[in-house]
């Protein structure tokens, strides 16, 4: 049974016209619950496009406040939002885009003590963070709970992303542990082209919508990498590591860990 008003049918008509989506797929999008961790550079386009698409419930996790240095790439926030909670600022813009969606905010950072509880209510998680400890936390929590997620990372002119579903390669299949402290420069140290966040974030949003509508092929067991200086895009094939410490045949990681901050500062999501 479909649950759309006349206004919603008109709003989502371009989706409904797609044979891969249709009204059935749009209903699945409306019924979906998606958690976005980080309302910054990647989170901005993800939240805006998921709201525009009509995702029924969008959770936003971010304990940071908007800073003027964020505005170069975090396009969901405006100059007038400086000093405001990023989660609240993002919720306001998302509901301006689409009043039909339900936005739930968590004005806190994702940690080992709250990750399972927060993630448990959602069907899909989007990693829009910029630091390794939380990326590993999201990976481990999602694998343990059997939740699909989209990984995204950017630095300077480059971006990378892949999608995990139960049984496919996870983040630890690629990187078994966070890098040594100070071995990787942060965005604040090395810089990042603002538009890169939009490029990667829209890819992540597309993966979410493809997941719920079963349209096309997901970026599972594939790492998509691009360099905006040359506009080269490459897919690297991945295999699930049967010795992976979290998703392998004999996992040894059975509880969540808060690693010491290794890369970009948490205050620069």
Buried (B, 14 or more C-beta within 10 A) or exposed (E): EEEBEEEBEEBBEEBBEEEEBBEEBBBBBBEBBBBBBBBBBBBBBBBBBBBBBBBBBBBBBBBBBBBEEBBBBBBBBBEEBBEBBBBBBBBBBBBEBBEBBEBBBBBEBBBBEBBBEBBEEBBBBBBBBBBBBBBBBBBBBBBBBEBBBBBBBBBBBBBBBBBBBEEBBBBBBBEEEBEEEEEBEBBBEEEBBBBBBBBBBBBBBBBBBBBBBEBEEBBBBBBBBBBBEEEEEEEEEBEBBEEBBBBBEEBEBEEBEBBEBBBBBBBBB
